[in-house]
Amino acid sequence: MESSSELVAFPLLLTPIESNYRACTIPYRFPSDNPRKATPTELSWIDLFLNSIPSFRKRAESDGTVADANVKAEKFAQRYSEILEDLKKDPESHGGPPDCVLLCRLREQVLRELGFRDIFKKVKDEENAKAISLFENVVHLNDAIEDESKRLENLVRGIFAGNIFDLGSAQLAEVFSKDGMSFLASCQNLVPRPWVIDDLDSFKLKWSRKSWKKVIIFVDNSGADIILGILPFARELLRCGSQVVLAANDLPSINDVTYPELIEIIAKLKDENGQLVGVDTSNLLIANSGNDLPVIDLTRISQELAYLASDADLVILEGMGRGIETNLYAQFKCDSLKIGMVKHLEVAQFLGGRLYDCVFKYNEVLS
């Protein structure tokens, strides 16, 4: 974290936080496990992070902003592999026992210590430019659907389709480098409903009552995810009269969109009247979440976001990192939605679903 101000707990978490909140969804170990011996779950997750090293090294090698990127990328691969192998031998090393937050944090630390600030910058910029050129078309297709329930379902499918653009998943990074991804084809090819967690029908019912005054959305990836998935959905919320706060990462981490990048994207999408394809944006706010990882621990967010969120009545956590691998079971004082695509086999197995299954977990708080 580089922001000078202290990080605080998200104000809408159910209290007491100590007994109600744990960031990581999948328990890697239980109290009865031997603290000095890695558990089978820890080993399989450490392997998942080990398997992602080649694709990260490749990105680092081609980072033109770093002198001797080749040599340093190799150093990254060595150092991070060593740390992961250490954790296999002694789960209490390197600040362990490991969970998904620690494994992500250690990877970022090694990259940053070697001078790699943003190894996915080039691909993020390319994908943002592509998605920006498609934005109006995607919005018009949605607006053309007169039935509100069908339009909402189409917007939700757009979020899942956009969420496929995830270079933190080794398999998807591979597919992506081969042929890119077509957003509209992805919309059509989602696994059929019912999804592994599917509360869309109860969400549609609540949506039809237009009851949310202020919505916080924790956003995920650059490109199609934010521009063709989240922004058309946020625009629809604005049309329904909600205030919308988009919370984006403070620092770069894989291909997640950052706060400065999101401000730039929205400036490019607005017309000369400050509108998003005919919708007023005076109720759209962008916030720095204070986070610097592809997952999020909601006890560590920026004071700015805490202030903006205190009176929200719907919290949305989007993407596998923030809404499934962390926070799937997080309880809030207000309505909440966790929405994302399952892109790791280990997560699919834990949930009892399929790879590329969808999670749409809506919890209504009865006031």
Secondary structure, 3 states (H helix, E strand, C coil): CCCCCCCECCCCECCCHHHHCCCECCCCCCCCCCCCCCCHHHHHHHHHHHHCHHHHHHHHHCCCCCCCHHHHHHHHHHHHHHHHHHHHHCCCHHHCCCCHHHHHHHHHHHHHHCCCCCCCHHHHHHHHHHHHHHHHHHHHHHHCCCCHHHHHHHHHHHHHHHHCCCCCCHHHHHHHHHHCCCHHHHHHCCCCCCCCEECHHHHHHHHCCCCCCEEEEECCECCHHHHHHHHHHHHHHHHCCCEEEEEEECCCCCCECEHHHHHHHHHHHCCCCCEECCEECCCEEEEECCCCCCCCCCCCECHHHHHHHCCCCEEEEECHHHHHHECCCCCECCEEEEEEECCCHHHHHHHCCCCCCEEEEEECCCC
